[in-house]
């Protein structure tokens, strides 16, 4: 490719809004341009990279026995209503109507479409298992798009779906996909963690996210010291240590409280006790049922809303309570009590068992409860793990510390079980001639996010350093002829030779100064930079610089070709 004819130029000036490295360099290098918030053009350089990522994924999926297909972009909305996901998907689901008034969802994920397709066939147990996948555009009306390709509202994803007769069969495919994904990310030049995670509105009982450690990422996860336990913050388990097990249980009391004591910080100051001695109550509202939920936890811990939603089977429906919501249970901010409010549900964290003699609060403004003990003075409908893990907390067995890390979710694998087949009445015929519901799995990888993550892990202060397998071109050839026709002829002939030998080459044939060419080469980030000039021709050699190295060396043409053709 001659750079003079390349659509999509490098940029010298960059908006201050481009704070994430991948966003900055992909924009500056001429790989992407934003259309509107969260939606991007992939320019010729960008599409070359994305296609290579897709090819790696496709090859590995095919090796694993999966079969490629494609679904329509518009999903009949009634399919989403069959699974009740018009409620749980929330604001992310985008809908529209055609001229005939038919309602559609813009595909954000394709479980309903795939199940609808499969249930239309007369499938027997002999046809199982099978795994089908696609590369298709996805649309999610994210509340906020940020970081360029790291969080967008429109993107291309590889999503796959497997169908099985039973869980045992599915677990074998789950392991196959686990290993397949691990190889994919290794080929993309990234170390990934398989992180226990929450299924969210996708459904099912368990899943794993593949996360690449990166400060620009939004995924927070915890890793044990031996790295045998890895879990997303939404599901991470930890040991709740006994805080004052040697203390004697005291008699419950209601005491007078000064008028100035209104907030948690005021309470701590008043009693001069550590935060863990206090009960904390957090109030939520189910936006679908309008039910009020009060979650009670030890004062030094935080409620994990994802865990709470899973325990209550309210995935995607809980939101912070408003003053109006508090008024509906006859209270207000600062006076929510761990018992006694009517017209609401109480749920407690397991940490309530770890403290003797809590300071508990009262509904009245001038009194407080002290020496409050769970199981004696109050008890909730449910006690469960609804707390957020923190750095240096102990693993459940108490033997190791958990380390908090940040990263980018680059892929995920889900156990769906019979979540969709039961709701959509999708069945196969078993060996006895009876109808049985499918056991399913789901497997996703976002192409643009992987592209951005590769850049996050492979750049310097000059630009991108592409791994060879996904680079837009293997070689960036820079010609410096200075209007010398003989030199120009030599450069053109070498460019032609590289092409004939199958080497992907971007040839900078532009009439600009050498410094500008070198700067652009650094930004674009091809693995090899080759310079041919009057000086190199005179010496009978070619100038070679690997993008990931600082050294420049002179090399014979034959040696160079040998290296490039490895």
C-alpha positions as CSV (number, residue, x, y, z in Angstrom):
1,X,0.0,0.0,0.0
2,X,1.4,3.4,-1.0
3,X,0.9,5.8,1.9
4,X,0.2,8.7,-0.4
5,X,-3.0,6.9,-1.4
6,X,-3.9,5.7,2.1
7,X,-7.3,7.1,3.3
8,X,-7.1,8.2,6.8
9,X,-4.1,10.5,7.7
10,X,-2.1,10.7,10.9
11,X,-2.9,13.6,13.2
12,X,-0.5,15.9,14.8
13,X,-2.9,17.6,17.2
14,X,-5.0,15.6,19.6
15,X,-8.0,16.6,21.6
16,X,-7.5,16.8,25.4
17,X,-10.5,14.5,25.7
18,X,-8.4,11.6,24.4
19,X,-6.9,10.6,27.7
20,X,-6.7,6.8,27.3
21,X,-3.6,5.7,25.4
22,X,-5.4,3.4,22.9
23,X,-8.0,6.1,22.1
24,X,-5.2,8.7,21.5
25,X,-3.0,6.5,19.4
26,X,-5.7,4.8,17.3
27,X,-7.1,8.2,16.5
28,X,-3.7,9.8,15.9
29,X,-2.4,6.9,13.8
30,X,-5.5,7.1,11.5
31,X,-7.1,3.8,12.6
32,X,-10.4,5.1,13.8
33,X,-12.6,8.2,13.9
34,X,-15.6,8.9,16.0
35,X,-18.9,9.4,14.4
36,X,-21.0,10.3,17.4
37,X,-20.4,9.3,21.0
38,X,-19.6,5.6,21.3
39,X,-19.8,4.9,17.5
40,X,-16.7,4.7,15.4
41,X,-15.5,4.4,11.8
42,X,-12.8,1.8,11.3
43,X,-10.5,3.3,8.7
44,X,-8.4,1.2,6.3
45,X,-5.6,0.7,8.8
46,X,-8.1,0.0,11.6
47,X,-10.1,-2.6,9.6
48,X,-6.9,-4.4,8.7
49,X,-6.1,-4.9,12.3
50,X,-9.7,-5.8,13.2
51,X,-9.9,-8.3,10.4
52,X,-6.7,-10.0,11.6
53,X,-8.1,-10.3,15.1
54,X,-11.2,-11.8,13.7
55,X,-9.2,-14.3,11.6
56,X,-7.3,-15.5,14.7
57,X,-10.7,-16.0,16.5
58,X,-12.3,-17.7,13.5
59,X,-9.4,-20.1,13.1
60,X,-9.4,-21.1,16.7
61,X,-13.2,-21.5,16.8
62,X,-13.2,-23.6,13.7
63,X,-10.4,-25.8,15.2
64,X,-12.7,-26.3,18.3
65,X,-15.5,-27.6,16.0
66,X,-17.7,-24.5,16.0
67,X,-19.6,-23.4,12.9
68,X,-19.9,-19.9,11.6
69,X,-23.2,-18.3,10.6
70,X,-25.0,-15.0,10.9
71,X,-28.2,-13.7,12.4
72,X,-30.3,-10.6,11.3
73,X,-29.4,-7.3,13.1
74,X,-33.1,-6.6,13.9
75,X,-34.6,-8.9,16.5
76,X,-38.4,-9.2,16.8
77,X,-39.1,-7.7,20.2
78,X,-41.6,-10.4,21.1
79,X,-38.6,-12.8,21.4
80,X,-37.1,-10.6,24.1
81,X,-40.5,-10.5,25.8
82,X,-40.5,-14.3,25.9
83,X,-37.5,-14.2,28.2
84,X,-38.6,-11.0,30.1
85,X,-35.3,-9.3,29.1
86,X,-37.1,-6.1,28.1
87,X,-37.1,-5.4,31.8
88,X,-33.7,-6.7,32.9
89,X,-31.6,-5.4,30.0
90,X,-32.7,-1.9,31.1
91,X,-31.5,1.2,29.2
92,X,-29.0,-0.8,27.2
93,X,-31.7,-2.3,25.0
94,X,-32.4,-0.2,21.9
95,X,-35.8,-0.6,20.1
96,X,-37.5,0.7,17.0
97,X,-40.6,0.1,14.8
98,X,-40.8,-0.4,11.1
99,X,-43.4,1.3,8.9
100,X,-45.9,-1.6,9.6
101,X,-45.6,-1.0,13.4
102,X,-43.7,-4.1,14.0
103,X,-41.4,-3.7,17.1
104,X,-37.7,-4.7,17.0
105,X,-34.7,-4.7,19.2
106,X,-31.3,-3.8,17.8
107,X,-29.3,-6.8,18.7
108,X,-27.2,-6.3,21.8
109,X,-26.7,-10.1,22.2
110,X,-28.3,-12.9,20.3
111,X,-29.5,-15.6,22.7
112,X,-33.2,-15.2,21.8
113,X,-32.5,-15.2,18.1
114,X,-30.4,-18.3,18.2
115,X,-32.8,-20.2,20.3
116,X,-35.7,-19.2,18.0
117,X,-33.7,-20.5,15.1
118,X,-32.8,-23.8,16.7
119,X,-36.3,-24.5,18.0
120,X,-37.6,-24.3,14.5
121,X,-35.8,-27.6,13.6
122,X,-36.8,-31.1,14.5
123,X,-33.6,-32.0,16.4
124,X,-32.9,-35.2,18.2
125,X,-30.2,-36.2,20.7
126,X,-28.2,-37.7,17.8
127,X,-27.7,-34.1,16.4
128,X,-26.2,-32.9,19.7
129,X,-23.9,-31.2,20.7
130,X,-23.2,-28.4,18.3
131,X,-21.6,-24.9,18.6
132,X,-22.6,-22.1,16.2
133,X,-21.0,-18.6,16.2
134,X,-21.1,-15.3,14.3
135,X,-19.4,-12.0,13.9
136,X,-22.1,-9.3,14.0
137,X,-22.7,-5.7,15.0
138,X,-24.1,-5.2,18.5
139,X,-25.9,-2.2,19.9
140,X,-26.0,-1.2,23.5
141,X,-27.2,2.1,24.7
142,X,-24.5,2.5,27.3
143,X,-25.0,5.2,29.9
144,X,-21.6,6.5,29.1
145,X,-19.2,5.7,26.4
146,X,-15.5,6.2,27.3
147,X,-12.0,5.4,26.4
148,X,-12.5,5.1,22.7
149,X,-13.0,1.4,21.8
150,X,-13.0,0.3,25.4
151,X,-16.6,1.2,26.0
152,X,-18.9,1.9,23.0
153,X,-22.5,1.8,21.9
154,X,-22.0,-0.1,18.7
155,X,-19.4,-2.8,18.1
156,X,-18.6,-6.0,16.3
157,X,-18.6,-9.1,18.5
158,X,-18.0,-12.8,18.0
159,X,-20.8,-14.5,19.9
160,X,-21.2,-18.2,20.0
161,X,-23.8,-20.6,21.4
162,X,-23.6,-24.3,22.1
163,X,-26.5,-26.7,22.6
164,X,-26.3,-29.9,24.6
165,X,-28.4,-32.7,26.0
166,X,-27.2,-32.4,29.5
167,X,-24.8,-30.5,31.9
168,X,-22.1,-33.1,31.7
169,X,-21.8,-32.7,27.9
170,X,-21.9,-28.9,28.3
171,X,-19.1,-28.8,30.8
172,X,-16.8,-30.5,28.3
173,X,-17.5,-27.8,25.8
174,X,-17.1,-25.1,28.4
175,X,-13.5,-26.4,29.0
176,X,-12.9,-26.5,25.2
177,X,-14.0,-22.9,24.9
178,X,-11.9,-21.9,28.0
179,X,-8.8,-23.4,26.3
180,X,-9.7,-21.9,23.0
181,X,-10.1,-18.4,24.4
182,X,-6.8,-18.8,26.3
183,X,-5.0,-19.6,23.0
184,X,-6.8,-16.7,21.2
185,X,-5.5,-14.1,23.7
186,X,-2.0,-15.6,23.7
187,X,-2.0,-15.2,19.9
188,X,-3.1,-11.6,20.4
189,X,0.0,-11.1,22.6
190,X,-1.9,-10.8,25.9
191,X,-1.9,-12.7,29.2
192,X,-5.5,-13.2,30.3
193,X,-7.0,-14.2,33.6
194,X,-10.1,-16.4,33.5
195,X,-12.1,-14.6,36.2
196,X,-15.2,-16.0,38.0
197,X,-17.9,-13.5,37.2
198,X,-21.6,-12.7,37.4
199,X,-23.9,-13.7,34.5
200,X,-25.9,-10.5,34.8
201,X,-28.9,-10.2,32.5
202,X,-27.4,-12.9,30.2
203,X,-28.7,-15.5,32.7
204,X,-27.4,-18.8,34.0
205,X,-25.6,-19.9,37.1
206,X,-21.9,-19.2,36.4
207,X,-19.5,-17.7,33.9
208,X,-15.9,-16.6,33.5
209,X,-14.6,-13.3,32.1
210,X,-11.2,-13.3,30.4
211,X,-9.5,-10.2,31.7
212,X,-6.2,-8.6,30.7
213,X,-4.6,-6.6,33.5
214,X,-4.6,-2.9,32.6
215,X,-5.1,0.4,34.5
216,X,-7.3,1.7,31.7
217,X,-9.8,-1.1,32.2
218,X,-13.1,-1.0,34.2
219,X,-13.1,-4.5,35.4
220,X,-12.0,-4.9,39.0
221,X,-11.0,-8.4,40.1
222,X,-9.2,-10.2,43.0
223,X,-6.4,-12.7,42.7
224,X,-5.1,-14.9,45.5
225,X,-1.4,-15.0,46.1
226,X,-1.0,-18.3,44.3
227,X,-3.4,-17.2,41.5
228,X,-5.6,-20.3,41.9
229,X,-8.5,-18.1,42.9
230,X,-9.5,-15.3,40.5
231,X,-12.8,-13.6,40.8
232,X,-14.5,-10.4,39.7
233,X,-15.4,-7.9,42.4
234,X,-19.1,-8.7,41.7
235,X,-18.7,-12.3,43.0
236,X,-15.4,-12.4,44.9
237,X,-15.7,-14.3,48.2
238,X,-13.7,-13.6,51.3
239,X,-13.4,-14.6,54.9
240,X,-15.2,-12.4,57.4
241,X,-13.0,-12.4,60.4
242,X,-14.4,-12.4,63.9
243,X,-13.8,-8.9,65.2
244,X,-14.3,-9.1,69.0
245,X,-14.9,-12.7,69.7
246,X,-13.4,-12.4,73.2
247,X,-16.0,-9.8,74.3
248,X,-19.0,-10.7,76.5
249,X,-22.4,-10.2,75.1
250,X,-24.1,-7.3,76.9
251,X,-27.7,-6.4,77.5
252,X,-29.5,-4.5,74.7
253,X,-30.1,-0.8,75.6
254,X,-31.8,2.2,74.1
255,X,-29.8,5.4,75.0
256,X,-30.2,9.1,74.5
257,X,-28.3,10.5,71.5
258,X,-27.2,14.1,71.1
259,X,-29.0,16.2,68.4
260,X,-25.9,16.8,66.4
261,X,-25.4,13.1,65.7
262,X,-27.0,12.6,62.3
263,X,-24.5,10.8,59.9
264,X,-22.3,7.7,60.2
265,X,-19.3,10.0,60.7
266,X,-21.1,11.8,63.5
267,X,-21.9,8.4,65.2
268,X,-18.3,7.3,65.0
269,X,-17.1,10.6,66.5
270,X,-19.7,10.3,69.3
271,X,-18.8,6.8,70.4
272,X,-15.1,6.9,69.4
273,X,-15.3,3.3,68.2
274,X,-14.0,1.6,65.0
275,X,-16.4,1.5,62.0
276,X,-16.9,-2.2,62.2
277,X,-18.8,-1.7,65.5
278,X,-21.7,-0.1,63.7
279,X,-24.6,-1.5,61.8
280,X,-25.0,0.0,58.3
281,X,-28.3,-0.1,56.4
282,X,-28.5,0.6,52.6
283,X,-31.9,1.0,51.0
284,X,-32.8,0.0,47.4
285,X,-36.0,0.0,45.3
286,X,-36.9,-2.6,42.7
287,X,-37.8,-0.5,39.7
288,X,-40.1,-3.2,38.3
289,X,-42.0,-4.4,41.4
290,X,-41.4,-1.1,43.4
291,X,-40.5,-3.3,46.4
292,X,-38.2,-1.6,49.0
293,X,-35.2,-3.6,50.1
294,X,-33.1,-2.8,53.2
295,X,-29.6,-4.5,53.2
296,X,-27.8,-4.6,56.6
297,X,-24.0,-5.0,56.8
298,X,-21.1,-4.4,59.2
299,X,-20.1,-0.8,59.1
300,X,-16.6,-1.2,57.6
301,X,-18.0,-3.1,54.6
302,X,-19.8,-2.1,51.5
303,X,-22.9,-3.7,49.9
304,X,-22.2,-5.5,46.6
305,X,-25.4,-4.7,44.6
306,X,-24.7,-7.5,42.1
307,X,-24.5,-10.1,44.8
308,X,-27.6,-8.7,46.4
309,X,-29.6,-8.8,43.1
310,X,-28.5,-12.5,42.6
311,X,-29.5,-13.5,46.1
312,X,-33.0,-11.8,45.7
313,X,-33.4,-13.0,42.1
314,X,-33.7,-9.3,41.0
315,X,-31.0,-9.1,38.4
316,X,-30.8,-5.7,36.8
317,X,-33.8,-4.2,38.7
318,X,-32.4,-2.6,41.9
319,X,-31.7,1.1,42.2
320,X,-30.8,3.4,45.0
321,X,-33.8,4.5,47.1
322,X,-34.9,8.1,47.0
323,X,-36.3,10.2,49.8
324,X,-39.7,9.5,48.4
325,X,-39.0,5.8,48.7
326,X,-37.8,6.2,52.3
327,X,-41.0,8.2,53.1
328,X,-43.1,5.3,51.9
329,X,-41.7,3.2,54.7
330,X,-42.0,6.2,57.1
331,X,-38.4,7.1,57.5
332,X,-35.7,9.4,56.0
333,X,-32.0,9.5,55.4
334,X,-30.0,8.9,58.6
335,X,-32.9,7.1,60.3
336,X,-33.1,3.8,58.6
337,X,-33.2,1.0,61.1
338,X,-32.0,-2.6,60.9
339,X,-35.5,-3.8,62.0
340,X,-39.0,-2.5,62.5
341,X,-39.7,-0.8,59.1
342,X,-42.9,-2.2,57.5
343,X,-43.7,-2.5,53.8
344,X,-40.1,-3.6,53.0
345,X,-37.8,-6.7,52.9
346,X,-34.7,-7.1,55.0
347,X,-31.6,-9.0,54.0
348,X,-28.3,-9.2,56.0
349,X,-24.7,-9.9,55.2
350,X,-22.8,-12.8,56.8
351,X,-20.7,-10.2,58.6
352,X,-23.6,-9.6,61.0
353,X,-22.4,-12.8,62.8
354,X,-18.8,-11.4,63.3
355,X,-19.4,-8.6,65.8
356,X,-20.7,-8.7,69.4
357,X,-22.6,-5.6,70.7
358,X,-23.2,-3.6,67.6
359,X,-24.2,0.1,67.8
360,X,-27.5,-0.2,66.0
361,X,-29.3,3.1,65.6
362,X,-33.0,3.9,66.1
363,X,-35.8,5.3,64.0
364,X,-36.2,8.1,66.5
365,X,-34.0,11.1,66.2
366,X,-32.9,11.4,69.8
367,X,-32.2,7.7,70.7
368,X,-29.8,5.0,69.7
369,X,-29.5,1.3,70.2
370,X,-26.4,-0.2,71.8
371,X,-25.3,-3.8,72.5
372,X,-27.2,-5.0,69.5
373,X,-26.6,-8.7,68.6
374,X,-27.7,-10.4,65.5
375,X,-29.8,-13.5,66.2
376,X,-30.8,-12.2,69.6
377,X,-32.1,-8.7,69.1
378,X,-33.0,-8.9,65.4
379,X,-33.0,-11.3,62.6
380,X,-33.5,-10.9,58.8
381,X,-35.4,-13.0,56.3
382,X,-32.1,-13.9,54.6
383,X,-28.4,-13.7,55.5
384,X,-26.1,-14.1,52.6
385,X,-22.8,-13.0,51.1
386,X,-23.7,-9.5,49.8
387,X,-20.5,-7.7,50.7
388,X,-17.8,-6.2,48.4
389,X,-14.3,-7.7,48.8
390,X,-11.4,-5.4,49.4
391,X,-7.6,-5.5,48.9
392,X,-5.8,-7.7,51.4
393,X,-8.9,-9.4,52.6
394,X,-8.4,-13.1,53.2
395,X,-9.6,-15.9,50.9
396,X,-12.5,-17.9,52.2
397,X,-10.1,-20.5,53.8
398,X,-8.2,-17.7,55.5
399,X,-4.9,-18.8,54.1
400,X,-4.0,-16.2,51.5
401,X,-4.6,-12.5,50.9
402,X,-6.6,-11.2,47.9
403,X,-5.0,-8.7,45.7
404,X,-7.1,-6.1,43.9
405,X,-6.4,-5.6,40.2
406,X,-7.9,-3.6,37.3
407,X,-8.3,-4.9,33.8
408,X,-10.2,-5.0,30.5
409,X,-12.7,-7.7,29.9
410,X,-11.7,-9.1,26.5
411,X,-14.0,-12.1,26.3
412,X,-16.5,-14.2,28.3
413,X,-17.9,-17.7,28.5
414,X,-21.3,-18.4,30.1
415,X,-23.2,-21.4,31.4
416,X,-26.8,-20.7,30.4
417,X,-28.2,-24.0,31.4
418,X,-31.9,-24.2,30.5
419,X,-32.5,-20.5,31.2
420,X,-33.5,-19.8,27.6
421,X,-34.7,-23.1,26.4
422,X,-37.2,-23.3,29.3
423,X,-38.6,-19.8,28.7
424,X,-38.8,-20.2,24.9
425,X,-39.9,-23.9,24.9
426,X,-36.9,-25.0,22.8
427,X,-36.7,-28.8,22.9
428,X,-35.0,-31.8,21.3
429,X,-36.1,-35.5,21.2
430,X,-34.2,-37.7,23.6
431,X,-33.4,-41.5,23.2
432,X,-36.8,-42.4,24.7
433,X,-38.6,-40.2,22.2
434,X,-39.5,-37.6,24.8
435,X,-39.1,-33.8,24.5
436,X,-36.3,-32.3,26.6
437,X,-35.0,-28.8,27.0
438,X,-31.6,-27.9,25.7
439,X,-28.7,-27.2,28.0
440,X,-26.8,-24.2,26.6
441,X,-23.6,-22.2,26.7
442,X,-22.7,-18.8,25.4
443,X,-19.2,-17.4,24.3
444,X,-18.4,-13.8,23.4
445,X,-15.4,-11.7,22.3
446,X,-15.5,-8.0,21.3
447,X,-13.1,-7.2,18.4
448,X,-12.8,-3.4,18.9
449,X,-12.2,-3.8,22.7
450,X,-9.5,-6.4,22.0
451,X,-7.9,-4.0,19.5
452,X,-7.8,-1.2,22.1
453,X,-6.5,-3.5,24.8
454,X,-3.6,-4.7,22.5
455,X,-2.6,-1.0,22.1
456,X,-2.9,-0.4,25.9
457,X,-0.4,-3.2,26.5
458,X,1.8,-2.3,23.5
459,X,2.7,1.4,23.2
460,X,5.3,3.9,24.2
461,X,5.3,7.7,24.2
462,X,5.8,7.8,20.4
463,X,2.9,5.6,19.4
464,X,1.7,2.0,18.9
465,X,3.9,-1.1,18.9
466,X,1.8,-3.8,17.2
467,X,2.4,-7.5,17.8
468,X,3.3,-9.0,14.4
469,X,0.2,-11.2,14.1
470,X,-2.2,-8.2,14.2
471,X,-0.2,-5.4,12.8
472,X,-1.8,-3.6,9.8
473,X,1.4,-4.2,7.8
474,X,4.5,-6.1,8.7
475,X,6.8,-3.5,7.2
476,X,6.8,0.2,7.0
477,X,9.1,1.1,4.1
478,X,10.4,4.7,4.0
479,X,11.9,6.0,0.9
480,X,14.2,9.0,0.9
481,X,15.1,9.7,-2.7
482,X,15.5,13.5,-2.6
483,X,14.4,13.6,-6.3
484,X,17.2,11.2,-7.3
485,X,15.6,9.0,-10.0
486,X,18.0,6.2,-9.6
487,X,17.4,6.0,-5.9
488,X,13.6,6.3,-6.4
489,X,13.8,3.4,-8.9
490,X,15.7,1.3,-6.3
491,X,13.0,2.0,-3.7
492,X,10.1,1.2,-6.0
493,X,11.7,-2.1,-7.1
494,X,12.3,-3.2,-3.5
495,X,8.6,-2.3,-2.7
496,X,7.5,-4.4,-5.6
497,X,9.8,-7.3,-4.6
498,X,8.4,-7.3,-1.0
499,X,4.9,-7.5,-2.4
500,X,5.7,-10.3,-4.8
501,X,7.2,-12.3,-1.8
502,X,4.0,-11.9,0.1
503,X,5.3,-9.4,2.7
504,X,2.6,-6.9,3.8
505,X,4.2,-3.5,3.3
506,X,3.1,0.1,3.8
507,X,5.3,2.3,1.5
508,X,5.7,5.9,2.6
509,X,6.2,7.5,-0.8
510,X,5.0,10.9,0.3
511,X,6.9,14.1,-0.6
512,X,7.5,15.2,3.0
513,X,10.6,15.5,5.2
514,X,12.1,12.3,6.7
515,X,11.4,13.4,10.3
516,X,7.7,13.5,9.5
517,X,7.9,10.0,8.0
518,X,9.7,8.6,11.0
519,X,7.2,10.1,13.4
520,X,4.3,8.7,11.5
521,X,6.0,5.3,11.4
522,X,6.3,5.3,15.2
523,X,2.6,6.3,15.6
524,X,1.3,3.6,13.2
525,X,3.6,1.0,14.9
526,X,4.3,-1.6,12.2
527,X,6.8,-4.2,13.5
528,X,9.6,-3.3,11.0
529,X,10.7,0.0,9.7
530,X,12.9,-0.1,6.6
531,X,14.7,2.9,5.2
532,X,16.2,3.1,1.7
533,X,18.1,6.3,0.8
534,X,21.0,7.4,-1.2
535,X,23.3,6.7,1.7
536,X,22.0,3.1,2.3
537,X,22.3,2.3,-1.4
538,X,25.9,3.6,-1.5
539,X,26.8,1.3,1.4
540,X,25.0,-1.6,-0.3
541,X,22.7,-2.1,2.7
542,X,19.3,-1.3,4.0
543,X,18.5,0.4,7.3
544,X,16.3,-1.7,9.7
545,X,14.7,-0.8,12.9
546,X,12.3,-3.0,14.9
547,X,9.5,-0.9,16.4
548,X,9.9,-2.5,19.8
549,X,13.6,-1.9,19.9
550,X,15.7,1.3,20.0
551,X,18.7,0.1,17.9
552,X,19.0,0.9,14.2
553,X,21.2,-1.4,12.1
554,X,22.4,-1.7,8.6
555,X,21.7,-5.1,7.0
556,X,22.2,-6.7,3.6
557,X,19.2,-7.1,1.5
558,X,19.4,-10.9,1.5
559,X,19.6,-11.0,5.3
560,X,16.6,-8.7,5.6
561,X,14.5,-10.8,3.2
562,X,15.4,-13.9,5.2
563,X,14.2,-12.4,8.4
564,X,11.0,-11.0,7.0
565,X,10.1,-14.3,5.4
566,X,10.5,-16.4,8.5
